[in-house]
Amino acid sequence: MGANKMRNYIKDVLGNMPAGWLNLTTHRLDIYDESQAKTQFLNQFEALFNATNSEASTLNELPTAYDYIRLGHPLSCVLEWAIAHLHQLKPENVISFSSKTTPVLAILRKNLLANRNTQINYTGELPAYFDVEELQRVYGYNFELKKVEEASEVSSFDGSTVFISEQHEISTIDLDPNIDFYINLHAQLGSILLVNGKANETYISEIQHVRRRETIAMTPANCLVALKALVEQSSFDIQKSDVETDKRTVLNLLKNITGTTLKPLVASSGLSMQYAIMMGLIHDALENHKGKAIKFVVPPNCYGGTNDQARRVAACLDNVEVVDLLVDGDNDMVRSIDSVLDKIAQEDAIPYIIAEIPTNPRVEVPNLQQLKAVLSKVRKTSNGAVAIDSVFVLDQTFCPNFHFLGEGEILSTMKAISYASGSKFPSGGKCTAGYVVGNNKTAALMVHIEKHLILCDNEATDLQYEILAKQLPSMNQRIIDAYKNTREFVNFIHETLPAAKINFVSEELADQGFMPSVFSLDLPTKGHTAEEKETYKRALNHKLIDLMITEIPNESKYCVSYGQLKGCYWTIPATSTQGTTKEGDKDYIARVALSADMDLELHKKVFKEFVDSI
């Protein structure tokens, strides 16, 4: 009876849900409480269920679910809640993934760090891309495999027991106390992980963190398919798509946009892509530089996901270490790279540099000729041998149209690859898929990166390819048009509030092709002490954002994204994109992202009201 009530309620919810539950990739920070990020949405959803209230207006008022769609979103939360309801589990014990491999990797990672054994039981055949040798050799994971006919054959084990099975519907299963983790593989939709038993609940937050950093939750579109199957108690109704045509279109478009010739790779998100890059580089190092230490060189104040992921990878592998690269403010990226590479050369280690150009959030571009010279420099080890060349991994999300890697371009003569978050300009905010391209020096590296993208089952979904095929053709024009709006707004702020410090590219850099549509705004402050000045400035940031989103609710949003199709997004990096960055490296400034389609004159008018009020 309870299951039927739940199914009927979800049927009504799916009929009345806000369009954004299916279509948005950004979240609103004004209805988001980070301390309750994983619970607030479902607590209020449960209250609506108990009141049998599925009205569109009440669903629309529910708070932001999780903090990024990558980690979770309303439909994934509802799906997990429903499956938990069927099994008398707490909703947090059910975790959905777009990937069919990563839930296993999340358990293996936790057990590696806890020095705990893992037994993976499975029915039928494991996916062909589940490469046991590489998971042990490259990732350092230890486990044993056991094929069984059914769950009842799983016996007690000194460690964690995982049971993997392919399922074509959402059904109730009898939870066996001998099984710690159920992983149900669902065709093209992804997978659902059930955490069984109170003793295993300590795994939940770490599994969720793997989903946040190395993959994504089951996508909204696929969650909708799963929820409909759950409501109807039927098999999944997966719409056929012309994915091979879409994929060919996307790969050709990416080659044209970036001026490269090697096969591009497309992942389910920017961080899914970055994870494949990191593991592919480690794989290459193990094959070509046996026994050498691996150094990932990362700016400490860059996007929090990049920072956090790099440190998470290093935590699992004894031969991998993260080295800070100071790039912003008083620090010059080129000089910092030169100094760091000299030190790594002396140690005869392998340098992999991850950097953003332009930087985030300060929107700075290094001298590219000097960067080329530093990356091309032949260095020596402490005993006089030629040091191992670096690989430059460029996060090009802010300016994905700039040609860095093609033949004759600035980064064509050394090993360099470039990746971008697809939720920004590539899709205009319509999906999370990210991509990577490499110059002709990186053919072997790209093969390894592709292997780990496939191993982690993190390739873009069919729908993501379809969205990119539609959105990429207009990307370069959208970049130009959004830059024009941004330049005009920046000039207006200069005139209206000259005491503010604005971080944006110069017109000279824009003429070279760097045309971001994001800038950071360091507002003027007051106070006698540094603490008073900082407190005043932080309050002023919020006052500005609150005014903008209140006065222009249809266009101005308190969101972290960039490259959106419409409107203007405002955020404070220190409290959003730099969430896991060390406190001393955070930027408590406003970051503003404009689009090509917005009422610029209205934004100027409201900004002038803000200036008049301070």
C-alpha positions in Angstrom: 0.0 0.0 0.0 2.8 2.4 1.0 4.6 1.7 -2.3 1.5 2.4 -4.3 1.0 5.7 -2.5 4.6 6.6 -3.2 4.3 5.7 -6.9 1.1 7.7 -7.3 2.7 10.7 -5.7 5.7 10.6 -7.9 3.5 10.3 -11.0 1.8 13.6 -9.9 5.2 15.2 -9.2 6.5 14.3 -12.7 3.4 15.9 -14.2 3.8 19.1 -12.2 7.6 19.5 -11.8 9.3 22.7 -12.8 11.0 22.7 -16.2 14.3 23.5 -14.6 14.4 20.1 -12.9 15.0 18.6 -16.3 16.8 21.4 -18.2 19.0 23.4 -15.8 22.6 22.7 -15.0 23.1 25.6 -12.6 21.8 26.1 -9.1 20.5 29.1 -7.3 22.6 30.1 -4.4 19.9 32.4 -2.9 17.8 29.3 -2.0 20.8 27.2 -1.0 22.0 26.5 2.5 25.4 24.7 2.2 25.2 23.3 5.7 22.0 21.4 4.7 23.0 20.8 1.1 22.3 17.0 1.1 19.2 17.1 3.2 17.1 20.3 2.9 15.5 19.4 -0.5 14.4 15.9 0.6 13.2 17.0 4.0 10.8 19.5 2.4 9.9 17.0 -0.4 9.1 14.4 2.2 6.8 16.9 4.0 5.0 17.5 0.7 4.6 13.8 0.2 3.1 13.3 3.7 0.7 16.2 2.9 0.0 14.7 -0.6 0.9 18.1 -2.1 2.4 17.9 -5.6 1.3 21.3 -6.8 3.6 23.0 -9.3 3.9 26.1 -7.1 5.1 24.2 -4.0 7.5 22.1 -6.0 9.0 25.3 -7.5 9.7 26.6 -4.0 11.8 23.7 -2.9 15.4 24.7 -2.1 18.4 23.8 -4.3 19.2 20.1 -4.2 22.9 19.5 -3.5 25.4 22.1 -4.7 26.0 21.2 -8.3 23.9 19.2 -10.7 27.1 17.1 -11.1 26.7 15.9 -7.5 22.9 15.6 -7.5 19.8 17.5 -8.6 16.0 17.3 -7.9 15.3 14.3 -10.1 18.2 12.3 -8.8 17.1 13.1 -5.2 13.5 12.0 -6.0 14.7 8.8 -7.6 17.0 7.9 -4.7 14.2 8.8 -2.2 11.8 6.5 -4.1 14.1 3.5 -4.2 15.0 4.0 -0.5 11.2 4.1 0.2 10.9 0.7 -1.6 13.6 -0.9 0.5 12.9 0.9 3.9 16.3 2.6 3.7 17.3 6.2 4.4 17.4 8.2 1.2 21.2 8.9 1.7 21.8 5.2 1.5 20.8 5.2 -2.2 23.2 7.0 -4.6 22.7 7.3 -8.4 25.5 7.5 -10.9 25.7 8.2 -14.6 28.7 5.9 -14.7 28.4 2.1 -14.2 32.1 1.8 -13.0 32.5 4.7 -10.6 30.3 3.4 -7.8 32.7 0.4 -7.5 35.7 2.8 -7.7 34.2 4.8 -4.8 34.1 1.8 -2.5 37.6 0.7 -3.6 39.0 4.1 -2.9 37.6 4.2 0.6 38.9 0.7 1.3 42.3 1.5 -0.1 42.7 4.4 2.4 41.2 2.2 5.2 43.4 -0.8 4.3 40.3 -2.9 4.0 39.6 -5.9 1.7 37.0 -5.8 -1.0 35.2 -8.7 -2.7 33.3 -7.9 -5.9 30.5 -10.4 -6.7 28.8 -10.2 -10.0 26.2 -12.0 -12.2 26.5 -12.4 -15.9 29.6 -10.6 -17.3 31.3 -7.5 -16.0 31.4 -4.7 -18.6 34.3 -5.1 -21.0 35.8 -1.8 -20.0 36.1 -2.9 -16.3 39.9 -3.4 -16.6 41.0 -5.3 -13.5 44.7 -5.0 -14.3 44.6 -1.2 -14.8 42.5 -0.7 -11.7 45.1 -2.5 -9.6 48.2 -1.1 -11.4 47.3 2.5 -12.1 44.7 3.2 -9.4 46.3 1.1 -6.7 43.1 -0.7 -5.8 43.0 -4.2 -4.3 40.1 -6.5 -4.7 39.0 -10.0 -5.6 36.4 -11.0 -8.1 33.8 -13.7 -7.7 31.2 -14.7 -10.3 27.8 -15.9 -8.8 24.5 -16.8 -10.2 22.5 -14.9 -7.7 22.8 -12.7 -4.6 22.1 -15.6 -2.2 25.4 -17.2 -3.2 27.4 -14.3 -1.7 29.0 -15.5 1.5 30.4 -13.6 4.5 33.8 -12.0 3.8 36.5 -10.3 5.9 36.0 -6.9 4.3 33.4 -5.3 2.1 31.2 -7.4 -0.2 29.9 -5.8 -3.4 27.1 -7.3 -5.5 26.8 -6.1 -9.1 23.9 -7.1 -11.4 22.3 -5.7 -14.6 18.7 -4.7 -14.2 16.2 -3.4 -16.8 13.7 -2.0 -14.3 13.5 -0.4 -10.9 12.3 -3.2 -8.6 12.5 -4.2 -5.0 15.3 -6.6 -4.0 15.6 -8.5 -0.7 18.6 -7.0 1.1 21.0 -9.8 2.2 23.1 -9.1 5.3 26.1 -10.7 3.7 26.1 -7.9 1.0 27.4 -4.5 2.0 26.8 -2.7 -1.3 24.4 -3.4 -4.1 25.2 -1.9 -7.5 22.4 -2.1 -10.0 23.5 -1.4 -13.6 20.7 0.1 -15.7 21.4 -0.1 -19.4 22.2 3.3 -20.8 20.9 5.2 -17.8 23.8 4.5 -15.4 23.8 2.8 -12.0 22.2 2.9 -8.6 24.2 2.0 -5.4 22.5 0.8 -2.3 24.4 1.0 1.0 23.2 -1.9 3.1 23.6 -2.0 6.9 24.3 0.7 9.5 28.0 -0.3 9.7 28.5 0.8 6.1 26.9 4.3 6.5 30.4 5.7 7.1 31.0 5.2 3.4 28.2 7.4 2.3 29.8 10.8 2.4 33.0 9.5 0.7 31.0 7.8 -2.1 29.1 11.0 -2.6 32.4 12.9 -2.8 33.7 10.6 -5.5 30.4 11.3 -7.4 31.0 15.1 -6.9 34.7 15.1 -8.0 35.3 12.2 -10.5 32.0 11.7 -12.2 28.3 12.9 -12.1 25.0 11.7 -10.7 22.6 10.0 -13.2 21.5 12.8 -15.5 18.1 14.5 -15.1 16.9 13.0 -18.4 17.9 9.5 -17.4 16.5 9.9 -13.9 13.2 10.8 -15.5 13.3 7.6 -17.6 14.0 5.6 -14.4 11.3 7.4 -12.4 8.7 6.7 -15.1 9.6 3.0 -15.2 9.3 2.9 -11.4 5.9 4.6 -11.5 4.7 2.3 -14.2 6.5 -0.8 -12.8 7.8 -1.5 -16.3 11.1 -1.8 -18.2 13.0 1.4 -19.1 11.6 3.2 -22.1 14.9 4.5 -23.6 14.4 6.8 -26.6 16.6 5.9 -29.6 18.9 8.6 -30.7 21.3 9.0 -33.6 24.3 9.1 -31.2 26.9 8.1 -33.8 25.9 10.9 -36.1 25.8 13.4 -33.2 29.2 12.1 -32.0 30.9 12.6 -35.4 29.4 16.1 -35.6 30.7 17.0 -32.1 34.2 15.7 -32.7 34.5 17.5 -36.1 33.2 20.7 -34.6 35.7 20.5 -31.7 38.6 20.0 -34.2 37.4 23.1 -36.1 36.9 25.2 -33.0 40.3 24.3 -31.5 42.3 24.0 -34.7 43.5 20.5 -33.7 43.6 17.3 -35.7 43.8 14.5 -33.1 40.5 12.8 -32.0 38.9 14.9 -29.2 37.3 13.1 -26.2 34.0 14.1 -24.6 33.1 13.3 -21.0 30.0 13.5 -18.8 31.4 16.6 -17.1 34.5 18.8 -17.0 35.7 17.0 -13.8 35.0 13.6 -15.4 37.3 14.7 -18.2 39.9 16.0 -15.8 39.9 12.7 -13.9 40.5 10.8 -17.1 43.3 13.2 -18.0 45.0 12.7 -14.6 44.7 8.9 -14.6 45.8 8.8 -18.3 48.9 10.8 -17.5 49.7 8.6 -14.5 49.3 5.5 -16.7 51.7 7.0 -19.3 54.3 7.8 -16.5 54.1 4.2 -15.2 54.8 2.9 -18.7 57.5 5.3 -19.8 59.1 6.6 -16.6 59.1 3.6 -14.2 59.9 4.4 -10.6 59.8 8.2 -11.1 57.8 10.5 -8.8 54.8 12.2 -10.4 54.2 15.9 -9.6 50.9 17.5 -10.4 51.5 21.3 -10.4 48.2 23.1 -9.6 47.3 26.7 -8.6 46.1 26.6 -5.0 43.3 29.2 -5.6 42.0 27.7 -8.9 38.6 26.2 -9.2 37.9 24.1 -6.1 37.1 20.9 -8.0 40.4 20.9 -9.8 42.3 21.5 -6.6 40.4 18.9 -4.6 40.5 16.2 -7.3 44.3 16.5 -7.7 44.8 16.1 -4.0 42.4 13.2 -3.9 44.3 11.4 -6.6 47.6 12.1 -4.8 46.2 10.7 -1.5 45.7 7.3 -3.1 49.1 6.9 -4.7 52.5 7.0 -3.0 54.4 8.2 -6.0 52.0 11.1 -6.8 52.3 14.6 -5.1 50.6 18.0 -5.7 52.8 21.0 -5.9 51.4 24.5 -5.6 51.7 26.9 -8.5 51.2 30.6 -7.6 49.6 32.4 -10.6 47.4 35.3 -9.5 47.7 38.8 -8.1 51.4 39.5 -7.3 52.5 36.2 -8.7 53.4 35.7 -12.3 52.4 32.3 -13.8 55.4 32.1 -16.1 58.0 32.8 -13.3 56.2 30.4 -11.0 56.2 27.6 -13.7 59.9 28.2 -14.3 60.8 28.0 -10.7 58.6 24.9 -10.0 59.9 23.1 -13.1 63.5 23.7 -12.1 62.9 22.1 -8.7 61.1 19.1 -10.2 63.9 18.7 -12.7 66.4 18.6 -9.9 64.4 15.8 -8.3 64.3 13.9 -11.7 60.5 13.7 -11.3 57.6 14.0 -13.9 55.9 17.4 -14.1 52.3 17.6 -15.1 51.0 21.2 -14.9 47.3 22.0 -14.7 46.5 25.7 -15.2 43.7 28.0 -16.4 44.1 30.7 -19.0 42.6 33.1 -18.4 42.9 32.4 -14.6 39.8 32.2 -12.4 38.6 34.4 -10.8 41.2 37.1 -11.6 40.9 36.7 -15.4 44.7 37.1 -16.0 46.6 35.9 -19.1 50.3 35.3 -18.9 52.8 36.4 -21.5 52.4 33.6 -24.0 55.8 33.9 -25.7 57.4 33.7 -22.2 55.2 30.8 -21.3 56.2 28.9 -24.5 59.9 29.6 -23.7 59.6 28.3 -20.1 57.7 25.2 -21.2 60.2 24.5 -24.0 63.3 25.0 -21.8 65.7 22.0 -21.5 66.3 21.4 -17.8 68.8 19.2 -16.1 68.5 16.8 -13.1 70.8 17.1 -10.1 73.3 14.6 -11.7 73.3 16.5 -15.0 71.0 14.3 -17.1 68.2 15.8 -19.3 65.1 16.2 -17.2 61.7 14.7 -18.2 59.6 17.2 -20.2 56.5 18.6 -18.7 53.0 18.1 -20.0 50.9 21.4 -19.9 47.3 20.7 -19.2 45.3 23.8 -20.0 41.8 24.5 -18.6 40.5 26.7 -21.4 36.9 27.0 -20.1 36.9 30.9 -20.0 38.1 31.2 -23.7 37.5 27.9 -25.5 37.7 29.6 -28.9 41.4 30.6 -28.6 43.7 28.5 -30.7 46.5 27.3 -28.4 47.4 23.8 -29.8 47.0 23.7 -33.6 50.0 23.5 -35.9 52.0 26.7 -35.6 50.1 27.9 -32.5 51.8 29.0 -29.3 51.6 25.6 -27.5 52.1 23.4 -30.6 55.8 22.6 -30.0 55.6 21.0 -26.5 53.3 18.4 -25.0 50.1 20.3 -24.3 46.4 19.4 -24.0 43.4 21.6 -23.4 40.1 20.8 -21.8 36.9 22.8 -21.1 33.7 22.4 -19.0 30.8 21.8 -21.3 28.2 23.3 -19.0 29.7 26.7 -19.9 30.0 28.0 -23.5 30.0 24.6 -25.4 26.4 23.8 -24.4 25.3 27.2 -23.2 24.4 25.7 -19.8 22.2 22.9 -21.3 24.4 20.0 -20.2 27.5 19.3 -18.1 29.6 17.4 -20.7 33.3 18.5 -21.0 35.9 17.8 -23.6 39.7 17.5 -24.2 41.8 18.1 -27.3 45.6 17.6 -27.7 48.3 18.9 -30.0 50.2 16.5 -32.3 52.8 15.8 -29.6 50.3 14.2 -27.4 48.9 11.3 -29.5 50.1 8.6 -27.2 48.9 10.5 -24.1 45.4 10.9 -25.7 45.2 7.2 -26.1 45.8 6.6 -22.4 43.3 9.4 -21.5 40.7 7.8 -23.7 41.3 4.4 -22.0 40.6 5.8 -18.6 37.6 7.8 -19.7 36.1 4.5 -21.0 37.3 2.5 -17.9 35.5 4.9 -15.6 32.4 4.9 -17.9 32.5 8.7 -18.0 32.0 9.3 -21.7 29.2 11.9 -22.5 25.7 10.5 -22.7 23.7 10.2 -25.9 21.7 13.3 -25.0 24.8 15.3 -24.1 26.2 14.6 -27.5 22.9 15.6 -29.1 22.9 18.9 -27.1 26.5 19.7 -28.0 25.9 19.0 -31.7 23.2 21.7 -31.6 25.0 24.2 -29.5 28.6 24.1 -30.6 28.0 25.7 -34.1 27.0 28.9 -32.5 29.6 28.9 -29.7 32.2 31.2 -31.2 29.6 33.9 -32.1 28.1 33.7 -28.7 31.5 34.2 -27.2 32.1 37.4 -29.3 28.6 38.8 -28.5 28.9 38.1 -24.8 32.3 39.7 -24.7 30.9 42.9 -26.2 28.3 43.1 -23.5 30.9 42.4 -20.8 33.3 45.0 -22.1 30.5 47.6 -22.2 29.4 46.7 -18.6 33.0 46.8 -17.3 33.5 50.3 -18.9 30.3 51.5 -17.3 31.4 50.3 -13.9 34.8 52.0 -14.4 33.0 55.3 -15.0 30.3 54.8 -12.3 32.4 53.4 -9.5 36.1 54.2 -10.3 37.2 53.1 -6.8 36.3 49.5 -7.6 39.1 47.2 -8.8 38.0 45.2 -11.9 39.8 42.1 -13.1 39.3 41.7 -16.8 41.3 41.3 -19.9 42.8 44.4 -21.6 41.6 45.5 -25.0 45.0 44.4 -26.3 44.5 40.9 -25.1 40.9 40.9 -26.5 42.4 41.8 -29.9 44.6 38.8 -29.6 41.5 36.6 -29.2 41.0 36.4 -25.5 37.4 37.4 -25.1 36.0 36.1 -21.8 32.6 37.2 -20.7 33.4 37.0 -17.0 35.1 39.6 -14.8 35.7 39.9 -11.1 34.8 42.9 -9.1 36.7 44.0 -6.0 34.4 46.6 -4.4 35.7 49.7 -2.5 35.7 49.2 1.2 35.7 51.2 4.5 37.1 50.6 8.0 40.0 51.3 10.3 41.5 47.8 10.4 42.0 45.1 7.8 39.3 43.0 9.5 36.8 45.8 9.4 37.5 46.5 5.7 37.1 42.8 4.8 33.9 42.5 6.7 32.5 45.6 5.0 33.5 44.4 1.6 31.9 41.0 2.0 28.7 42.5 3.1 28.8 44.9 0.1 29.2 41.9 -2.2 26.0 40.4 -0.9 24.2 43.7 -1.1 25.1 44.1 -4.8 24.1 40.6 -5.7 20.8 40.8 -3.7 19.9 44.0 -5.4 20.6 42.6 -8.9 18.7 39.4 -8.5 15.8 41.1 -6.8 15.4 44.0 -9.3 16.1 41.8 -12.4 14.8 38.3 -11.4 14.2 37.1 -15.0 17.8 37.7 -16.0 20.2 38.2 -13.0 20.8 35.0 -11.0 22.9 34.1 -8.0 24.7 31.2 -9.8 28.3 30.0 -10.3 28.2 29.2 -14.0 29.4 31.0 -17.1 28.8 30.9 -20.8 25.0 30.7 -20.4 22.7 31.4 -23.2 20.8 34.2 -21.4 21.0 36.6 -18.5 23.7 37.5 -16.1 25.1 35.3 -13.3 26.7 36.6 -10.1 28.7 34.6 -7.5 31.4 35.0 -4.8 34.1 32.4 -5.7 35.2 31.9 -2.1 31.8 30.6 -1.2 31.0 28.6 -4.3 33.7 27.5 -6.9 36.5 27.7 -4.3 34.5 25.7 -1.7 37.4 23.2 -1.0 40.2 25.7 -1.5 42.4 26.6 1.5 40.9 29.6 3.3 44.0 31.8 2.8 43.8 31.3 -1.0 40.1 32.1 -1.4 38.8 35.2 -3.2 36.0 37.1 -1.4 35.1 39.2 -4.5 32.1 39.2 -6.8 32.4 37.3 -10.1 30.1 38.4 -12.9 29.3 36.3 -16.0 27.3 38.0 -18.8 25.7 36.4 -21.9 25.0 37.6 -25.4 21.2 37.8 -24.7 20.4 40.2 -21.8 19.1 43.6 -21.0 22.4 45.4 -20.5 20.8 48.8 -20.1 18.6 47.6 -17.2 21.7 46.0 -15.5 23.5 49.4 -15.8 20.5 51.2 -14.3 20.4 48.8 -11.3 24.1 49.0 -10.8 23.9 52.8 -10.7 21.2 52.4 -8.0 23.7 50.3 -6.0 26.4 52.9 -6.4 24.1 55.7 -5.3 23.2 53.7 -2.2 26.8 53.2 -0.8 
